[in-house]
C-alpha cells in the first residue's frame, strides 16, 4: 500500500497547485506535511507577490516605481512590527506574503532605478549592507541566536537579511568593471553554480534527507560514539 508520507503529500496537492501552502501553515512550525517540500513556501510567496506587482507596475509611471518600492518595503516592515507586537506566531511573520515583500521590493527598486537610466543611486542605498549586518549582529548579541523563535527575532532577522543582500546586490550592480568585486563574481565556479542554483534549491531538502538516511549510519561508527548533529536523525526518516 501507499506510505503515510505519500498520502499526506497527496492531500496537500491542491495547495501546491495554487501556491497557498504558506497561507495554510502560517500558525504551524512546518510548511508542508513532509520535510522535503517545506522550503517550497518561498515559491508560494513569489507567486502571491506577482499577483499584484505586474498590475501595479502597469498602472504606474516608470518614474514613480522607485518611490513605490520604498513604500512597499516600509509597509512590509510595519506588518512585521504589528504582528510581533501582537505576539503572533513567529512562523507567520516568516512565511506570509505581506511580511516578506520587502525583499522583492528592494530588488524591484534596483531594477527600476536602472530602467530609468540613472547613473547613480541615492546615497542612502550605499550603507544598506552594513545596516542589515548590524541588525543581525545586534540580534545575536542581545538574544544569543539567529534562529527564529519569536516574532521580534523573526522580524529583525528577515529585515536584516533583506537589507544586507539588497545592499550587496547594489554594490555588485555599481562595481567598477575591472574592480575586485566584479572579477570575483565572474569566477567560473560561481557562474556554474549560479546557473543551477534554482534547481539545486528545489531538491536540496530531498538530497539532505537521502544523505542522512543512507550515509549517516555509515559514518557514525567512526565518530567516537557521537551522533551527527542532525535535526532529523536518520532513524526517524522513512521513505
NUFI-351728 format. One line per field, with one value per atom (N, C-alpha, C, CB): x, y, z; atom name. Coordinates in steps of 0.05 Angstrom, whole numbers, plus 5000, padded with zeros to 4 digits. Glycine has a CB too. Layout:
residues N
c1: [X_...]
c2: [Y_...]
c3: [Z_...]
at: [CA_...]
end
This chain:
residues 239
c1: [5016_5000_5017_4981_5004_5018_5027_5000_5050_5061_5045_5091_5045_5032_5044_5035_5070_5083_5071_5113_5066_5054_5026_5055_5011_4983_4982_4969_4999_5000_5007_5019_5027_5035_5013_5060_4999_4977_4954_4967_4949_4928_4934_4922_4960_4968_4971_4994_4965_4969_4954_4960_4929_4915_4929_4887_4941_4956_4981_4965_4994_5018_5011_5034_4988_4979_4972_4955_4961_4953_4971_4924_4993_5013_5001_5026_4988_4977_4987_4946_5008_5018_5027_5040_5038_5047_5023_5064_5001_4978_4965_4957_4966_4953_4968_4949_4994_5010_5023_5031_5012_5025_5024_5011_5008_5008_5021_4979_5036_5049_5079_5039_5094_5123_5133_5135_5116_5125_5107_5125_5117_5102_5094_5118_5097_5088_5087_5108_5072_5069_5095_5048_5113_5139_5161_5140_5184_5206_5216_5228_5216_5228_5213_5228_5189_5174_5171_5146_5181_5177_5186_5190_5209_5221_5206_5249_5187_5172_5152_5158_5151_5134_5144_5135_5170_5180_5170_5211_5164_5152_5124_5151_5110_5083_5084_5069_5103_5106_5112_5128_5129_5135_5110_5156_5095_5071_5051_5059_5048_5029_5037_5025_5063_5073_5068_5103_5073_5069_5040_5084_5022_4994_4987_4976_4999_4992_5014_4985_5039_5061_5060_5088_5056_5054_5032_5050_5009_4987_4996_4962_5010_5019_5039_5032_5057_5077_5063_5098_5043_5028_5013_5009_5003_4987_5004_4969_5029_5045_5063_5063_5071_5092_5118_5092_5136_5162_5177_5179_5173_5187_5178_5182_5153_5143_5151_5113_5162_5167_5186_5178_5209_5227_5214_5252_5199_5186_5166_5173_5151_5131_5145_5113_5167_5182_5191_5207_5200_5208_5183_5220_5160_5136_5128_5113_5132_5125_5143_5128_5169_5187_5178_5216_5170_5161_5135_5157_5118_5093_5099_5074_5118_5125_5137_5146_5154_5165_5143_5187_5124_5102_5086_5084_5081_5066_5082_5062_5108_5124_5122_5153_5124_5123_5096_5128_5074_5047_5044_5026_5052_5049_5066_5057_5090_5108_5096_5136_5085_5073_5049_5065_5034_5010_5018_4991_5044_5054_5045_5045_5045_5037_5058_5033_5050_5069_5091_5055_5116_5139_5137_5165_5126_5126_5108_5117_5088_5071_5087_5047_5103_5120_5140_5135_5149_5169_5159_5182_5134_5125_5101_5117_5089_5066_5075_5049_5060_5069_5073_5050_5055_5057_5079_5031_5092_5115_5141_5113_5140_5165_5167_5166_5150_5151_5173_5124_5186_5208_5231_5217_5237_5258_5253_5263_5229_5221_5223_5193_5213_5212_5239_5196_5258_5285_5298_5303_5294_5304_5290_5299_5264_5249_5259_5219_5266_5276_5302_5282_5320_5345_5340_5364_5322_5315_5302_5297_5284_5270_5290_5248_5309_5329_5346_5347_5354_5369_5353_5381_5327_5309_5307_5282_5308_5306_5331_5298_5353_5378_5393_5373_5387_5401_5429_5385_5448_5476_5484_5494_5470_5478_5454_5495_5457_5436_5437_5437_5415_5416_5436_5389_5447_5467_5458_5477_5432_5422_5423_5394_5427_5428_5454_5422_5476_5503_5507_5523_5497_5503_5484_5501_5467_5448_5461_5431_5483_5495_5503_5519_5515_5524_5500_5542_5479_5455_5443_5435_5441_5430_5447_5427_5474_5492_5490_5521_5487_5484_5459_5483_5437_5413_5417_5390_5430_5435_5454_5446_5475_5494_5481_5519_5464_5450_5432_5434_5418_5401_5417_5385_5439_5456_5467_5479_5476_5487_5466_5501_5442_5421_5408_5400_5402_5387_5404_5366_5428_5446_5442_5444_5424_5419_5407_5400_5410_5397_5373_5417_5368_5345_5319_5346_5299_5273_5257_5256_5255_5240_5218_5259_5218_5197_5191_5206_5169_5162_5182_5135_5193_5212_5238_5218_5247_5271_5268_5279_5245_5240_5238_5214_5225_5223_5251_5206_5268_5295_5312_5309_5311_5327_5319_5325_5293_5285_5291_5255_5287_5293_5322_5281_5338_5367_5378_5381_5369_5378_5372_5366_5347_5339_5356_5310_5361_5378_5407_5378_5417_5445_5448_5454_5431_5434_5425_5419_5405_5398_5420_5373_5434_5457_5480_5466_5484_5506_5499_5509_5474_5466_5471_5436_5465_5471_5501_5461_5517_5546_5555_5561_5543_5551_5543_5538_5520_5510_5526_5481_5537_5552_5582_5542_5592_5620_5635_5626_5659_5674_5678_5702_5679_5680_5705_5679_5727_5752_5758_5775_5738_5743_5743_5721_5752_5755_5728_5768_5707_5681_5671_5660_5673_5664_5680_5666_5707_5723_5717_5753_5712_5705_5679_5704_5659_5633_5633_5612_5654_5656_5671_5671_5677_5691_5674_5696_5688_5674_5658_5693_5668_5654_5628_5672_5628_5604_5584_5611_5594_5576_5563_5592_5579_5568_5545_5590_5551_5530_5507_5543_5513_5491_5471_5502_5482_5464_5446_5481_5454_5439_5428_5455_5431_5424_5394_5432_5377_5349_5341_5333_5351_5345_5356_5356_5380_5392_5375_5421_5364_5347_5322_5339_5310_5286_5290_5275_5314_5318_5335_5331_5345_5365_5355_5376_5330_5319_5317_5292_5309_5308_5336_5295_5355_5383_5393_5401_5387_5395_5383_5388_5357_5344_5356_5314_5362_5374_5402_5376_5417_5443_5442_5458_5423_5420_5411_5400_5394_5383_5403_5359_5418_5436_5465_5434_5474_5503_5509_5514_5490_5495_5501_5471_5486_5493_5521_5473_5531_5557_5580_5560_5576_5598_5597_5598_5573_5571_5590_5543_5596_5615_5643_5617_5650_5676_5677_5686_5655_5654_5657_5628_5670_5676_5650_5694_5629_5604_5586_5609_5595_5578_5561_5595_5535_5517_5523_5488_5517_5518_5497_5514_5504_5485_5462_5498_5445_5424_5398_5421_5384_5358_5338_5349_5341_5324_5341_5310_5345_5361_5352_5361_5371_5364_5343_5388_5344_5326_5297_5334_5292_5265_5254_5263_5271_5263_5255_5285_5232_5223_5212_5202_5223_5214_5199_5238]
c2: [4976_5000_5025_5000_5048_5073_5080_5095_5094_5102_5126_5109_5130_5154_5180_5154_5180_5204_5211_5200_5191_5196_5206_5170_5194_5203_5231_5184_5239_5266_5286_5269_5278_5296_5299_5284_5277_5279_5296_5251_5296_5312_5342_5305_5349_5377_5386_5381_5368_5375_5400_5351_5404_5429_5454_5429_5454_5477_5483_5474_5461_5465_5474_5439_5465_5472_5502_5455_5513_5541_5559_5544_5548_5563_5576_5584_5561_5571_5556_5570_5540_5524_5542_5506_5565_5583_5594_5606_5600_5611_5590_5621_5565_5543_5535_5519_5543_5534_5557_5515_5580_5604_5602_5629_5584_5580_5554_5581_5542_5517_5520_5494_5502_5503_5492_5487_5479_5468_5478_5437_5478_5489_5468_5510_5443_5421_5395_5417_5375_5351_5334_5334_5339_5324_5345_5303_5339_5358_5365_5347_5346_5351_5372_5325_5380_5400_5426_5389_5427_5450_5476_5446_5476_5500_5513_5496_5499_5509_5531_5486_5537_5560_5586_5564_5587_5611_5615_5610_5592_5595_5606_5567_5599_5609_5640_5596_5649_5677_5692_5683_5681_5694_5697_5678_5675_5676_5696_5648_5697_5716_5744_5710_5750_5777_5784_5778_5766_5772_5772_5753_5766_5770_5800_5757_5816_5845_5862_5854_5853_5871_5878_5858_5860_5868_5888_5844_5885_5904_5931_5894_5932_5957_5971_5953_5956_5967_5978_5946_5964_5972_5998_5950_6002_6025_6050_6019_6046_6068_6078_6060_6103_6114_6102_6145_6098_6087_6105_6085_6131_6149_6146_6178_6135_6131_6105_6134_6086_6060_6059_6043_6073_6072_6081_6088_6102_6112_6092_6139_6080_6060_6035_6051_6027_6005_6010_5999_6034_6041_6040_6070_6048_6047_6018_6062_6001_5973_5961_5957_5968_5959_5968_5969_5993_6004_5991_6035_5985_5970_5943_5968_5929_5902_5904_5890_5924_5927_5933_5948_5950_5957_5932_5978_5915_5890_5872_5875_5870_5854_5865_5853_5891_5904_5899_5934_5902_5898_5869_5905_5850_5821_5814_5803_5825_5820_5832_5831_5856_5869_5854_5898_5842_5826_5798_5825_5793_5767_5744_5761_5750_5730_5708_5743_5685_5663_5670_5637_5665_5675_5664_5666_5640_5629_5645_5600_5658_5674_5698_5685_5710_5732_5722_5746_5697_5686_5679_5662_5671_5660_5674_5631_5694_5707_5727_5721_5731_5748_5777_5746_5788_5817_5823_5827_5803_5808_5802_5791_5789_5782_5797_5752_5816_5830_5852_5843_5856_5876_5867_5881_5841_5830_5835_5801_5829_5834_5863_5823_5880_5909_5921_5923_5912_5923_5916_5913_5890_5883_5898_5853_5903_5919_5948_5918_5958_5985_5988_5994_5969_5970_5967_5948_5949_5945_5970_5921_5982_6006_6029_6015_6031_6053_6050_6053_6025_6021_6025_5993_6017_6021_6050_6009_6067_6096_6108_6110_6091_6101_6120_6114_6119_6138_6127_6141_6145_6137_6130_6158_6140_6136_6132_6160_6115_6110_6131_6082_6137_6156_6146_6159_6165_6159_6140_6185_6140_6123_6093_6131_6087_6058_6046_6056_6062_6051_6037_6072_6047_6034_6010_6054_6002_5981_5955_5976_5946_5921_5922_5913_5945_5948_5950_5972_5963_5965_5938_5984_5922_5895_5878_5883_5879_5864_5873_5867_5899_5909_5898_5939_5896_5885_5855_5886_5840_5812_5809_5798_5825_5824_5832_5842_5853_5862_5840_5887_5827_5805_5783_5794_5776_5755_5763_5748_5787_5796_5798_5823_5806_5810_5784_5830_5767_5743_5718_5739_5720_5697_5677_5683_5683_5665_5680_5642_5669_5680_5663_5682_5642_5625_5640_5598_5633_5646_5632_5646_5645_5633_5652_5625_5676_5695_5714_5711_5729_5748_5770_5759_5780_5802_5792_5813_5769_5758_5754_5732_5743_5738_5764_5722_5784_5810_5822_5829_5820_5831_5815_5831_5788_5771_5774_5742_5774_5776_5803_5769_5824_5851_5856_5872_5846_5849_5835_5839_5810_5795_5809_5767_5820_5833_5858_5842_5873_5897_5890_5914_5869_5862_5852_5840_5834_5823_5843_5797_5860_5881_5901_5895_5907_5925_5913_5933_5887_5873_5872_5845_5869_5869_5897_5862_5918_5945_5948_5965_5938_5940_5926_5929_5902_5887_5902_5859_5914_5928_5954_5936_5966_5991_5988_6011_5963_5959_5966_5930_5976_5981_5955_5993_5958_5934_5918_5943_5931_5916_5915_5929_5921_5920_5892_5936_5890_5864_5849_5866_5864_5851_5840_5871_5855_5845_5821_5867_5822_5799_5775_5807_5780_5757_5744_5767_5760_5749_5736_5770_5742_5730_5703_5749_5693_5668_5646_5662_5627_5606_5588_5590_5583_5566_5579_5560_5605_5619_5620_5647_5624_5625_5598_5633_5576_5549_5544_5528_5549_5544_5563_5545_5588_5607_5597_5634_5584_5575_5553_5564_5537_5515_5518_5489_5542_5547_5543_5575_5551_5548_5518_5563_5503_5474_5461_5461_5469_5457_5464_5467_5489_5497_5479_5526_5473_5457_5429_5455_5417_5389_5386_5374_5409_5406_5392_5434_5396_5382_5352_5394_5345_5316_5303_5312_5317_5307_5305_5325_5324_5324_5300_5350_5295_5273_5246_5273_5243_5219_5215_5219_5237_5235_5226_5261_5237_5230_5201_5248_5192_5166_5144_5163_5149_5128_5130_5128_5154_5157_5162_5180_5174_5178_5153_5192_5131_5106_5095_5085_5102_5092_5106_5094_5132_5147_5149_5175_5144_5146_5128_5139_5103_5087_5099_5060_5118_5129_5156_5133_5163_5189_5186_5203_5165_5161_5160_5182_5149_5145_5169_5139_5191_5215_5215_5240_5220_5222_5248_5221_5248_5272_5292_5267_5317_5337_5341_5364_5322_5323_5331_5296_5350_5358_5335_5384_5322_5300_5274_5305_5260_5236_5216_5223_5201_5183_5162_5169_5154_5133_5142_5123_5168_5178_5182_5204_5178_5183_5156_5197_5155_5131_5140_5116_5128_5135_5111_5142]
c3: [5000_5000_5000_5024_4998_4997_5025_4986_5027_5052_5063_5050_5090_5101_5090_5131_5085_5074_5047_5071_5030_5004_5007_4987_5025_5029_5039_5049_5057_5067_5045_5091_5029_5007_4987_4994_4981_4961_4971_4955_4998_5008_5006_5038_5004_5001_4972_5016_4954_4926_4917_4909_4926_4918_4926_4930_4951_4960_4942_4989_4934_4918_4889_4917_4880_4853_4851_4844_4872_4872_4889_4880_4899_4914_4939_4897_4956_4981_5005_4980_5002_5025_5048_5016_5042_5064_5079_5053_5066_5080_5097_5059_5089_5103_5128_5085_5130_5153_5168_5142_5167_5180_5210_5171_5221_5250_5259_5260_5240_5246_5243_5227_5256_5254_5228_5277_5212_5187_5164_5188_5140_5118_5098_5104_5104_5087_5104_5063_5095_5110_5112_5099_5093_5094_5091_5072_5103_5104_5076_5121_5058_5032_5015_5016_5024_5010_5026_5003_5050_5067_5056_5094_5042_5033_5009_5025_4998_4975_4982_4961_5008_5016_5002_5047_4996_4983_4955_4983_4941_4915_4917_4901_4938_4942_4947_4966_4963_4968_4942_4989_4925_4900_4883_4885_4880_4863_4874_4860_4900_4912_4907_4941_4909_4904_4874_4910_4856_4828_4819_4812_4837_4830_4828_4851_4845_4844_4833_4872_4834_4826_4796_4832_4777_4749_4744_4731_4758_4755_4765_4770_4787_4799_4780_4826_4769_4750_4725_4742_4716_4692_4697_4684_4721_4727_4734_4750_4742_4750_4727_4773_4730_4712_4721_4712_4702_4708_4729_4683_4727_4745_4774_4736_4778_4805_4818_4804_4802_4812_4836_4790_4835_4858_4884_4853_4883_4907_4917_4901_4900_4908_4920_4884_4909_4920_4949_4903_4954_4982_5000_4983_4991_5007_5013_4993_4993_4997_5019_4971_5018_5039_5067_5034_5069_5094_5104_5092_5085_5092_5103_5067_5090_5099_5128_5080_5133_5160_5180_5160_5172_5190_5197_5178_5177_5182_5201_5155_5198_5217_5245_5208_5248_5275_5288_5273_5272_5283_5292_5262_5276_5283_5307_5259_5308_5331_5356_5326_5354_5377_5387_5370_5368_5376_5385_5353_5387_5396_5377_5424_5351_5331_5330_5303_5322_5320_5300_5311_5306_5290_5262_5303_5258_5231_5212_5232_5223_5206_5195_5222_5211_5201_5181_5225_5184_5166_5138_5179_5136_5110_5097_5115_5110_5098_5077_5120_5056_5034_5041_5011_5058_5063_5083_5074_5096_5113_5099_5138_5076_5061_5035_5056_5029_5004_5003_4997_5026_5027_5009_5055_5009_4992_4963_4998_4954_4926_4919_4921_4938_4932_4930_4954_4946_4944_4918_4968_4909_4883_4861_4878_4864_4844_4843_4849_4866_4867_4851_4897_4855_4840_4810_4849_4802_4774_4762_4771_4777_4767_4763_4785_4782_4780_4755_4806_4749_4725_4700_4725_4701_4678_4671_4684_4691_4686_4675_4711_4674_4663_4681_4637_4707_4725_4731_4752_4731_4733_4761_4722_4781_4809_4826_4820_4846_4866_4888_4878_4901_4924_4945_4937_4960_4980_5002_4993_5007_5029_5022_5037_4997_4989_4996_4959_4996_5000_5026_4997_5049_5074_5081_5097_5062_5068_5077_5043_5064_5074_5103_5057_5111_5139_5158_5141_5149_5166_5171_5153_5149_5152_5169_5125_5165_5182_5211_5172_5215_5243_5257_5242_5242_5254_5262_5234_5245_5251_5275_5227_5275_5298_5324_5292_5322_5346_5357_5340_5339_5348_5361_5324_5350_5361_5388_5342_5391_5417_5439_5413_5431_5451_5458_5441_5438_5442_5444_5420_5431_5432_5410_5458_5391_5369_5345_5377_5321_5298_5289_5274_5305_5298_5305_5314_5289_5293_5315_5266_5338_5360_5371_5382_5361_5369_5346_5394_5348_5327_5324_5333_5346_5344_5331_5373_5339_5327_5297_5340_5289_5261_5245_5257_5256_5243_5238_5259_5259_5256_5236_5284_5238_5221_5192_5229_5186_5158_5146_5155_5162_5152_5149_5172_5168_5166_5142_5191_5137_5114_5088_5115_5086_5062_5057_5064_5078_5074_5066_5100_5079_5074_5045_5093_5036_5009_4988_5006_4994_4976_4972_4985_4994_4992_4977_5019_4981_4966_4936_4976_4929_4901_4889_4898_4904_4895_4890_4915_4909_4905_4880_4929_4874_4851_4825_4851_4826_4802_4796_4805_4816_4813_4815_4833_4817_4820_4793_4828_4795_4770_4754_4777_4728_4710_4716_4682_4723_4728_4758_4713_4775_4803_4814_4817_4840_4852_4855_4880_4860_4864_4838_4875_4816_4790_4782_4769_4786_4778_4796_4781_4822_4839_4832_4868_4825_4818_4790_4819_4775_4748_4749_4729_4773_4776_4763_4806_4749_4735_4753_4719_4777_4796_4804_4821_4811_4818_4795_4828_4771_4748_4744_4723_4747_4743_4763_4746_4789_4809_4808_4837_4798_4794_4773_4787_4752_4731_4741_4708_4761_4770_4798_4769_4810_4838_4843_4846_4825_4829_4830_4808_4811_4811_4836_4787_4845_4869_4894_4873_4894_4916_4918_4913_4895_4895_4906_4867_4902_4910_4935_4888_4947_4968_4993_4975_5000_5024_5019_5031_4995_4989_4989_4962_4978_4978_5007_4961_5023_5051_5066_5065_5061_5074_5066_5067_5040_5030_5042_4999_5045_5056_5085_5054_5100_5128_5131_5142_5113_5115_5108_5096_5086_5076_5084_5046_5090_5096_5126_5080_5141_5169_5184_5182_5180_5194_5188_5188_5163_5155_5169_5125_5175_5187_5217_5175_5229_5258_5273_5266_5264_5279_5282_5267_5264_5264_5278_5235_5292_5306_5336_5299_5345_5373_5389_5384_5377_5392_5391_5420_5378_5377_5352_5378_5355_5332_5316_5340_5291_5276_5287_5245_5287_5298_5278_5304_5275_5255_5269_5241_5257_5268_5263_5255_5241_5233_5232_5206_5255_5254_5233_5282_5222_5201_5209_5191_5234_5243_5243_5270_5242_5242_5214_5258_5194_5167_5153_5151_5142_5128_5101_5144_5080_5053_5041_5035]
at: [N_CA_C_CB_N_CA_C_CB_N_CA_C_CB_N_CA_C_CB_N_CA_C_CB_N_CA_C_CB_N_CA_C_CB_N_CA_C_CB_N_CA_C_CB_N_CA_C_CB_N_CA_C_CB_N_CA_C_CB_N_CA_C_CB_N_CA_C_CB_N_CA_C_CB_N_CA_C_CB_N_CA_C_CB_N_CA_C_CB_N_CA_C_CB_N_CA_C_CB_N_CA_C_CB_N_CA_C_CB_N_CA_C_CB_N_CA_C_CB_N_CA_C_CB_N_CA_C_CB_N_CA_C_CB_N_CA_C_CB_N_CA_C_CB_N_CA_C_CB_N_CA_C_CB_N_CA_C_CB_N_CA_C_CB_N_CA_C_CB_N_CA_C_CB_N_CA_C_CB_N_CA_C_CB_N_CA_C_CB_N_CA_C_CB_N_CA_C_CB_N_CA_C_CB_N_CA_C_CB_N_CA_C_CB_N_CA_C_CB_N_CA_C_CB_N_CA_C_CB_N_CA_C_CB_N_CA_C_CB_N_CA_C_CB_N_CA_C_CB_N_CA_C_CB_N_CA_C_CB_N_CA_C_CB_N_CA_C_CB_N_CA_C_CB_N_CA_C_CB_N_CA_C_CB_N_CA_C_CB_N_CA_C_CB_N_CA_C_CB_N_CA_C_CB_N_CA_C_CB_N_CA_C_CB_N_CA_C_CB_N_CA_C_CB_N_CA_C_CB_N_CA_C_CB_N_CA_C_CB_N_CA_C_CB_N_CA_C_CB_N_CA_C_CB_N_CA_C_CB_N_CA_C_CB_N_CA_C_CB_N_CA_C_CB_N_CA_C_CB_N_CA_C_CB_N_CA_C_CB_N_CA_C_CB_N_CA_C_CB_N_CA_C_CB_N_CA_C_CB_N_CA_C_CB_N_CA_C_CB_N_CA_C_CB_N_CA_C_CB_N_CA_C_CB_N_CA_C_CB_N_CA_C_CB_N_CA_C_CB_N_CA_C_CB_N_CA_C_CB_N_CA_C_CB_N_CA_C_CB_N_CA_C_CB_N_CA_C_CB_N_CA_C_CB_N_CA_C_CB_N_CA_C_CB_N_CA_C_CB_N_CA_C_CB_N_CA_C_CB_N_CA_C_CB_N_CA_C_CB_N_CA_C_CB_N_CA_C_CB_N_CA_C_CB_N_CA_C_CB_N_CA_C_CB_N_CA_C_CB_N_CA_C_CB_N_CA_C_CB_N_CA_C_CB_N_CA_C_CB_N_CA_C_CB_N_CA_C_CB_N_CA_C_CB_N_CA_C_CB_N_CA_C_CB_N_CA_C_CB_N_CA_C_CB_N_CA_C_CB_N_CA_C_CB_N_CA_C_CB_N_CA_C_CB_N_CA_C_CB_N_CA_C_CB_N_CA_C_CB_N_CA_C_CB_N_CA_C_CB_N_CA_C_CB_N_CA_C_CB_N_CA_C_CB_N_CA_C_CB_N_CA_C_CB_N_CA_C_CB_N_CA_C_CB_N_CA_C_CB_N_CA_C_CB_N_CA_C_CB_N_CA_C_CB_N_CA_C_CB_N_CA_C_CB_N_CA_C_CB_N_CA_C_CB_N_CA_C_CB_N_CA_C_CB_N_CA_C_CB_N_CA_C_CB_N_CA_C_CB_N_CA_C_CB_N_CA_C_CB_N_CA_C_CB_N_CA_C_CB_N_CA_C_CB_N_CA_C_CB_N_CA_C_CB_N_CA_C_CB_N_CA_C_CB_N_CA_C_CB_N_CA_C_CB_N_CA_C_CB_N_CA_C_CB_N_CA_C_CB_N_CA_C_CB_N_CA_C_CB_N_CA_C_CB_N_CA_C_CB_N_CA_C_CB_N_CA_C_CB_N_CA_C_CB_N_CA_C_CB_N_CA_C_CB_N_CA_C_CB_N_CA_C_CB_N_CA_C_CB_N_CA_C_CB_N_CA_C_CB_N_CA_C_CB_N_CA_C_CB_N_CA_C_CB_N_CA_C_CB_N_CA_C_CB_N_CA_C_CB_N_CA_C_CB_N_CA_C_CB_N_CA_C_CB_N_CA_C_CB_N_CA_C_CB_N_CA_C_CB_N_CA_C_CB_N_CA_C_CB_N_CA_C_CB_N_CA_C_CB_N_CA_C_CB_N_CA_C_CB_N_CA_C_CB_N_CA_C_CB_N_CA_C_CB_N_CA_C_CB_N_CA_C_CB_N_CA_C_CB_N_CA_C_CB_N_CA_C_CB_N_CA_C_CB_N_CA_C_CB_N_CA_C_CB_N_CA_C_CB_N_CA_C_CB_N_CA_C_CB_N_CA_C_CB_N_CA_C_CB_N_CA_C_CB_N_CA_C_CB_N_CA_C_CB_N_CA_C_CB_N_CA_C_CB_N_CA_C_CB_N_CA_C_CB_N_CA_C_CB_N_CA_C_CB_N_CA_C_CB_N_CA_C_CB_N_CA_C_CB_N_CA_C_CB_N_CA_C_CB_N_CA_C_CB_N_CA_C_CB_N_CA_C_CB_N_CA_C_CB_N_CA_C_CB_N_CA_C_CB_N_CA_C_CB_N_CA_C_CB_N_CA_C_CB_N_CA_C_CB_N_CA_C_CB_N_CA_C_CB_N_CA_C_CB]
end
